[in-house]
Amino acid sequence: MKRFIGFIKKEFYHIFRDRRSLFILFGMPIAQIMLFGFAITNEINNVDIAVLDHSKDATTEEIINKISASKYFSINQFIEKESDIDAIFKKGKVKAVLNFEKDFSKNLIKDHNATIQIVTDATDPNTANTISNYVNAILIQYQSVLNKDINITYQVVPETRMVYNPELKSVYMFVPGVMTIILMLVSAMMTSISITREKELGTMEILLVSPIKPIQVIVGKVFPYIFLSIINAIVIVILSIYIFKMPIQGSLILLALESVLFIITALALGILISTISETQQTAMMISLMGLMLPVILLSGFIFPISSMPLPLQLISNIIPAKWFNIIIKGIMLKGVGIQFLWKETLILIGMSVFFIALSVKKYKIRLE
């Protein structure tokens, strides 16, 4: 037991002496959560738009003022003719043009119908669609105020209610996903170079002839990173709550336990990569290139898995990040307990046991 404790102490000394490792462990996650949280968003704010007002009456002015007063849009300029639309889009700053038809107010009063054309720059389709939806929402709100005293027989009014994220904040989607990616990549990457570092430094021979058992070597390599990754997870949760205002509807204790389980799974995967790699560079490349794209694309972080082809849906089941992403969203946003998350929890436990067992087996082969 003393040898095992001494081995763990040695691993801690290795980590704290290597400033690059400390930066990867603590600096990169903080930078990533801040960058992803603020930069990646499907919301729009202060988008520059232009106005082509053929009517120039009180009604169009009122609508323009309503749109301008919202936090979503900023009126960049007023143009005089439709031929200016193409030129203004080519400059790249204006993302949409509101084109009011001639005699807008008269048509609205006489025919109960008037047209506003929303012309968007669709070089970014998602932004163009969002702009169109936001403008339509403002117009519908204006129309409801305009028609509040008018009774229409057999009027069907759809009412939409968004649960768990009523304000449709994109940060509610991205922060849990980014937390999953950071814990997965950093944990796997750091442990993936642990055994390969012993090989490159020539200290593997000492481990091979030492009385320490393979399982003790594996656990000894993983344990320091469990402790440090837990600190990482705590920092990420604190940033999520106090900077991005992420709610935690469920149990903090369950969130902590599930995070520790996922950290162990990621570390075990990193150790497995370490046992099959000959150099630190190879281990780093496998952990970065082999894990980053699958974790981002197949975990349900950005794209819904149900929309993917069946082969990719099947492959996604072997990605640990997919299951943790379901768990963390369930706890933080839905407030569900273990009775709803037991299947995902068991899958992560099974993956952890499998990765550790395979790592021990690979390590035994090297002892022969």
PAVEXPA-304664 format. One record per residue (C-alpha): residue number from 1; residue in three letters; x, y, z. Coordinates in pm, whole numbers, m for minus. Example, Ala and Ser with C-alpha at 12.3 -4.5 7.8 and 13.67 -1.06 7.14 Angstrom:
REM residues 2
SITE	1	ALA	1230	m450	780
SITE	2	SER	1367	m106	714
REM end
This chain:
REM residues 368
SITE	1	MET	0	0	0
SITE	2	LYS	289	237	82
SITE	3	ARG	435	173	m265
SITE	4	PHE	98	255	m422
SITE	5	ILE	62	581	m225
SITE	6	GLY	418	673	m319
SITE	7	PHE	336	607	m685
SITE	8	ILE	35	842	m666
SITE	9	LYS	251	1111	m502
SITE	10	LYS	502	1076	m785
SITE	11	GLU	223	1135	m1038
SITE	12	PHE	116	1453	m856
SITE	13	TYR	477	1578	m858
SITE	14	HIS	501	1508	m1233
SITE	15	ILE	187	1711	m1300
SITE	16	PHE	273	2010	m1082
SITE	17	ARG	628	2032	m1219
SITE	18	ASP	501	2049	m1577
SITE	19	ARG	359	2398	m1633
SITE	20	ARG	225	2303	m1974
SITE	21	SER	16	2027	m1817
SITE	22	LEU	m120	2269	m1559
SITE	23	PHE	m211	2516	m1833
SITE	24	ILE	m394	2247	m2031
SITE	25	LEU	m570	2127	m1717
SITE	26	PHE	m686	2462	m1581
SITE	27	GLY	m619	2737	m1836
SITE	28	MET	m774	2582	m2146
SITE	29	PRO	m1107	2478	m1988
SITE	30	ILE	m1169	2827	m1850
SITE	31	ALA	m1075	2987	m2183
SITE	32	GLN	m1295	2743	m2375
SITE	33	ILE	m1602	2779	m2157
SITE	34	MET	m1577	3159	m2181
SITE	35	LEU	m1515	3153	m2556
SITE	36	PHE	m1786	2901	m2639
SITE	37	GLY	m2035	3054	m2397
SITE	38	PHE	m2005	3404	m2538
SITE	39	ALA	m1909	3341	m2901
SITE	40	ILE	m2128	3045	m2999
SITE	41	THR	m2487	3155	m3007
SITE	42	ASN	m2788	3130	m3236
SITE	43	GLU	m2936	3450	m3097
SITE	44	ILE	m2904	3788	m3268
SITE	45	ASN	m2848	4129	m3113
SITE	46	ASN	m2799	4473	m3270
SITE	47	VAL	m2808	4340	m3626
SITE	48	ASP	m2770	4618	m3881
SITE	49	ILE	m3069	4648	m4112
SITE	50	ALA	m3175	4902	m4375
SITE	51	VAL	m3520	5040	m4454
SITE	52	LEU	m3676	5111	m4791
SITE	53	ASP	m3996	5304	m4713
SITE	54	HIS	m4200	5377	m5027
SITE	55	SER	m4492	5504	m4818
SITE	56	LYS	m4336	5730	m4552
SITE	57	ASP	m4656	5759	m4348
SITE	58	ALA	m4737	5745	m3976
SITE	59	THR	m4796	5368	m3975
SITE	60	THR	m4465	5275	m4135
SITE	61	GLU	m4287	5517	m3905
SITE	62	GLU	m4449	5352	m3604
SITE	63	ILE	m4344	5004	m3722
SITE	64	ILE	m3989	5122	m3793
SITE	65	ASN	m3965	5275	m3447
SITE	66	LYS	m4088	4951	m3289
SITE	67	ILE	m3825	4747	m3474
SITE	68	SER	m3552	4999	m3398
SITE	69	ALA	m3644	5004	m3027
SITE	70	SER	m3591	4630	m2994
SITE	71	LYS	m3252	4502	m2882
SITE	72	TYR	m3231	4279	m3187
SITE	73	PHE	m3200	4537	m3463
SITE	74	SER	m3022	4862	m3536
SITE	75	ILE	m3134	5077	m3830
SITE	76	ASN	m2816	5128	m4028
SITE	77	GLN	m2958	5348	m4304
SITE	78	PHE	m3262	5439	m4513
SITE	79	ILE	m3243	5373	m4885
SITE	80	GLU	m3451	5527	m5163
SITE	81	LYS	m3485	5263	m5434
SITE	82	GLU	m3482	4885	m5474
SITE	83	SER	m3171	4887	m5690
SITE	84	ASP	m2977	4995	m5378
SITE	85	ILE	m3055	4667	m5199
SITE	86	ASP	m2800	4460	m5391
SITE	87	ALA	m2530	4724	m5345
SITE	88	ILE	m2589	4753	m4971
SITE	89	PHE	m2571	4376	m4924
SITE	90	LYS	m2240	4361	m5113
SITE	91	LYS	m2082	4589	m4853
SITE	92	GLY	m2149	4313	m4599
SITE	93	LYS	m2257	4514	m4296
SITE	94	VAL	m2635	4522	m4346
SITE	95	LYS	m2798	4181	m4303
SITE	96	ALA	m3158	4265	m4393
SITE	97	VAL	m3372	4528	m4568
SITE	98	LEU	m3733	4605	m4480
SITE	99	ASN	m3920	4705	m4794
SITE	100	PHE	m4252	4884	m4723
SITE	101	GLU	m4490	4900	m5018
SITE	102	LYS	m4630	5229	m5151
SITE	103	ASP	m4946	5363	m4978
SITE	104	PHE	m4890	5120	m4689
SITE	105	SER	m5125	5295	m4445
SITE	106	LYS	m5400	5345	m4706
SITE	107	ASN	m5390	4980	m4808
SITE	108	LEU	m5404	4873	m4445
SITE	109	ILE	m5714	5083	m4378
SITE	110	LYS	m5889	5021	m4709
SITE	111	ASP	m5807	4657	m4785
SITE	112	HIS	m5707	4547	m4431
SITE	113	ASN	m5389	4423	m4589
SITE	114	ALA	m5044	4576	m4643
SITE	115	THR	m4713	4423	m4737
SITE	116	ILE	m4366	4443	m4586
SITE	117	GLN	m4101	4256	m4776
SITE	118	ILE	m3818	4122	m4558
SITE	119	VAL	m3508	4088	m4776
SITE	120	THR	m3224	3906	m4598
SITE	121	ASP	m2863	3827	m4678
SITE	122	ALA	m2880	3446	m4690
SITE	123	THR	m2506	3385	m4719
SITE	124	ASP	m2559	3278	m4357
SITE	125	PRO	m2890	3088	m4379
SITE	126	ASN	m2934	3044	m4003
SITE	127	THR	m2890	3415	m3932
SITE	128	ALA	m3120	3507	m4222
SITE	129	ASN	m3390	3274	m4091
SITE	130	THR	m3353	3409	m3737
SITE	131	ILE	m3378	3770	m3857
SITE	132	SER	m3693	3687	m4051
SITE	133	ASN	m3850	3515	m3749
SITE	134	TYR	m3766	3807	m3518
SITE	135	VAL	m3912	4066	m3756
SITE	136	ASN	m4225	3855	m3801
SITE	137	ALA	m4263	3828	m3423
SITE	138	ILE	m4245	4208	m3385
SITE	139	LEU	m4498	4255	m3666
SITE	140	ILE	m4737	4000	m3514
SITE	141	GLN	m4714	4179	m3181
SITE	142	TYR	m4785	4512	m3351
SITE	143	GLN	m5077	4359	m3540
SITE	144	SER	m5227	4216	m3220
SITE	145	VAL	m5217	4563	m3060
SITE	146	LEU	m5371	4713	m3374
SITE	147	ASN	m5655	4457	m3376
SITE	148	LYS	m5724	4438	m3004
SITE	149	ASP	m6063	4612	m3037
SITE	150	ILE	m6170	4418	m3348
SITE	151	ASN	m6371	4099	m3299
SITE	152	ILE	m6326	3832	m3563
SITE	153	THR	m6561	3533	m3562
SITE	154	TYR	m6403	3186	m3546
SITE	155	GLN	m6054	3313	m3490
SITE	156	VAL	m5800	3042	m3405
SITE	157	VAL	m5505	3177	m3206
SITE	158	PRO	m5214	2935	m3160
SITE	159	GLU	m5025	2977	m2834
SITE	160	THR	m4674	2839	m2797
SITE	161	ARG	m4508	2768	m2464
SITE	162	MET	m4139	2678	m2444
SITE	163	VAL	m4059	2463	m2141
SITE	164	TYR	m3717	2442	m1969
SITE	165	ASN	m3587	2735	m2176
SITE	166	PRO	m3874	2984	m2221
SITE	167	GLU	m3645	3266	m2334
SITE	168	LEU	m3477	3040	m2594
SITE	169	LYS	m3131	3127	m2466
SITE	170	SER	m2870	2946	m2673
SITE	171	VAL	m2632	2942	m2377
SITE	172	TYR	m2862	2682	m2216
SITE	173	MET	m2776	2447	m2500
SITE	174	PHE	m2409	2530	m2545
SITE	175	VAL	m2282	2541	m2185
SITE	176	PRO	m2375	2178	m2098
SITE	177	GLY	m2232	2067	m2431
SITE	178	VAL	m1911	2263	m2384
SITE	179	MET	m1873	2124	m2031
SITE	180	THR	m1901	1774	m2178
SITE	181	ILE	m1642	1846	m2446
SITE	182	ILE	m1394	2008	m2206
SITE	183	LEU	m1410	1729	m1947
SITE	184	MET	m1385	1465	m2219
SITE	185	LEU	m1098	1611	m2418
SITE	186	VAL	m888	1751	m2133
SITE	187	SER	m922	1440	m1917
SITE	188	ALA	m853	1196	m2201
SITE	189	MET	m572	1407	m2344
SITE	190	MET	m387	1447	m2014
SITE	191	THR	m401	1080	m1920
SITE	192	SER	m322	966	m2274
SITE	193	ILE	31	1101	m2241
SITE	194	SER	93	965	m1889
SITE	195	ILE	220	614	m1973
SITE	196	THR	377	722	m2303
SITE	197	ARG	570	983	m2105
SITE	198	GLU	716	702	m1892
SITE	199	LYS	828	527	m2211
SITE	200	GLU	993	835	m2356
SITE	201	LEU	1167	925	m2030
SITE	202	GLY	1297	570	m1991
SITE	203	THR	1122	514	m1659
SITE	204	MET	888	246	m1793
SITE	205	GLU	1152	m19	m1721
SITE	206	ILE	1136	75	m1352
SITE	207	LEU	760	28	m1353
SITE	208	LEU	793	m304	m1535
SITE	209	VAL	1027	m453	m1275
SITE	210	SER	854	m294	m974
SITE	211	PRO	621	m500	m751
SITE	212	ILE	333	m264	m835
SITE	213	LYS	52	m455	m1006
SITE	214	PRO	m87	m339	m1344
SITE	215	ILE	m421	m238	m1191
SITE	216	GLN	m233	m28	m933
SITE	217	VAL	m36	144	m1209
SITE	218	ILE	m357	222	m1400
SITE	219	VAL	m540	350	m1091
SITE	220	GLY	m231	540	m978
SITE	221	LYS	m209	714	m1314
SITE	222	VAL	m579	800	m1315
SITE	223	PHE	m626	912	m953
SITE	224	PRO	m441	1249	m965
SITE	225	TYR	m631	1348	m1277
SITE	226	ILE	m963	1256	m1115
SITE	227	PHE	m886	1503	m838
SITE	228	LEU	m774	1778	m1077
SITE	229	SER	m1062	1719	m1322
SITE	230	ILE	m1313	1748	m1037
SITE	231	ILE	m1167	2093	m963
SITE	232	ASN	m1209	2170	m1333
SITE	233	ALA	m1573	2062	m1324
SITE	234	ILE	m1640	2278	m1017
SITE	235	VAL	m1486	2582	m1189
SITE	236	ILE	m1695	2523	m1503
SITE	237	VAL	m2019	2490	m1303
SITE	238	ILE	m1940	2809	m1106
SITE	239	LEU	m1873	3000	m1431
SITE	240	SER	m2194	2860	m1581
SITE	241	ILE	m2404	2973	m1286
SITE	242	TYR	m2258	3315	m1214
SITE	243	ILE	m2150	3433	m1560
SITE	244	PHE	m2392	3262	m1799
SITE	245	LYS	m2681	3240	m1547
SITE	246	MET	m2732	2870	m1612
SITE	247	PRO	m2999	2720	m1389
SITE	248	ILE	m2948	2396	m1199
SITE	249	GLN	m3299	2263	m1152
SITE	250	GLY	m3192	1921	m1022
SITE	251	SER	m2975	1787	m744
SITE	252	LEU	m2623	1928	m712
SITE	253	ILE	m2513	1605	m546
SITE	254	LEU	m2639	1398	m840
SITE	255	LEU	m2470	1640	m1082
SITE	256	ALA	m2143	1603	m891
SITE	257	LEU	m2162	1222	m884
SITE	258	GLU	m2248	1198	m1254
SITE	259	SER	m1964	1439	m1338
SITE	260	VAL	m1716	1225	m1141
SITE	261	LEU	m1841	915	m1323
SITE	262	PHE	m1794	1083	m1662
SITE	263	ILE	m1448	1208	m1561
SITE	264	ILE	m1347	852	m1467
SITE	265	THR	m1481	728	m1803
SITE	266	ALA	m1283	993	m1994
SITE	267	LEU	m967	926	m1791
SITE	268	ALA	m998	551	m1844
SITE	269	LEU	m1029	611	m2218
SITE	270	GLY	m719	831	m2204
SITE	271	ILE	m525	557	m2023
SITE	272	LEU	m633	309	m2291
SITE	273	ILE	m500	544	m2560
SITE	274	SER	m180	577	m2357
SITE	275	THR	m122	202	m2339
SITE	276	ILE	m150	158	m2717
SITE	277	SER	62	463	m2812
SITE	278	GLU	439	466	m2834
SITE	279	THR	500	841	m2811
SITE	280	GLN	335	1137	m2641
SITE	281	GLN	282	1299	m2981
SITE	282	THR	93	994	m3108
SITE	283	ALA	m118	981	m2793
SITE	284	MET	m196	1352	m2820
SITE	285	MET	m297	1322	m3185
SITE	286	ILE	m525	1024	m3117
SITE	287	SER	m691	1194	m2820
SITE	288	LEU	m737	1522	m3007
SITE	289	MET	m823	1413	m3361
SITE	290	GLY	m982	1080	m3269
SITE	291	LEU	m1206	1224	m2999
SITE	292	MET	m1272	1589	m3083
SITE	293	LEU	m1480	1546	m3400
SITE	294	PRO	m1687	1249	m3273
SITE	295	VAL	m1751	1426	m2942
SITE	296	ILE	m1862	1749	m3113
SITE	297	LEU	m2059	1595	m3399
SITE	298	LEU	m2201	1274	m3252
SITE	299	SER	m2281	1370	m2892
SITE	300	GLY	m2594	1569	m2972
SITE	301	PHE	m2416	1886	m2862
SITE	302	ILE	m2481	2082	m3182
SITE	303	PHE	m2679	1854	m3413
SITE	304	PRO	m2975	1636	m3307
SITE	305	ILE	m2879	1269	m3331
SITE	306	SER	m3230	1172	m3444
SITE	307	SER	m3175	1374	m3764
SITE	308	MET	m2860	1179	m3858
SITE	309	PRO	m2846	871	m4083
SITE	310	LEU	m2899	540	m3901
SITE	311	PRO	m2531	430	m3919
SITE	312	LEU	m2422	752	m3745
SITE	313	GLN	m2697	711	m3486
SITE	314	LEU	m2560	367	m3405
SITE	315	ILE	m2201	492	m3388
SITE	316	SER	m2307	771	m3151
SITE	317	ASN	m2399	508	m2891
SITE	318	ILE	m2031	431	m2829
SITE	319	ILE	m1949	798	m2763
SITE	320	PRO	m1946	853	m2382
SITE	321	ALA	m2012	1225	m2432
SITE	322	LYS	m2355	1149	m2580
SITE	323	TRP	m2476	988	m2258
SITE	324	PHE	m2327	1253	m2030
SITE	325	ASN	m2481	1526	m2247
SITE	326	ILE	m2823	1370	m2186
SITE	327	ILE	m2750	1344	m1813
SITE	328	ILE	m2624	1698	m1762
SITE	329	LYS	m2910	1858	m1958
SITE	330	GLY	m3159	1646	m1766
SITE	331	ILE	m3021	1754	m1429
SITE	332	MET	m2946	2120	m1503
SITE	333	LEU	m3243	2213	m1722
SITE	334	LYS	m3518	1959	m1650
SITE	335	GLY	m3442	1886	m1285
SITE	336	VAL	m3482	1509	m1331
SITE	337	GLY	m3342	1252	m1089
SITE	338	ILE	m3166	918	m1116
SITE	339	GLN	m3499	743	m1185
SITE	340	PHE	m3492	902	m1532
SITE	341	LEU	m3116	880	m1586
SITE	342	TRP	m3033	529	m1462
SITE	343	LYS	m2986	386	m1811
SITE	344	GLU	m2732	651	m1915
SITE	345	THR	m2556	613	m1579
SITE	346	LEU	m2524	236	m1620
SITE	347	ILE	m2387	281	m1972
SITE	348	LEU	m2114	517	m1845
SITE	349	ILE	m2029	273	m1562
SITE	350	GLY	m2004	m9	m1816
SITE	351	MET	m1781	200	m2041
SITE	352	SER	m1552	290	m1750
SITE	353	VAL	m1511	m75	m1646
SITE	354	PHE	m1450	m178	m2008
SITE	355	PHE	m1184	88	m2072
SITE	356	ILE	m1001	14	m1744
SITE	357	ALA	m1011	m363	m1801
SITE	358	LEU	m882	m327	m2156
SITE	359	SER	m606	m92	m2035
SITE	360	VAL	m496	m345	m1772
SITE	361	LYS	m496	m619	m2034
SITE	362	LYS	m285	m410	m2272
SITE	363	TYR	m49	m324	m1988
SITE	364	LYS	m13	m694	m1896
SITE	365	ILE	85	m772	m2254
SITE	366	ARG	371	m526	m2218
SITE	367	LEU	486	m702	m1904
SITE	368	GLU	538	m1029	m2087
REM end
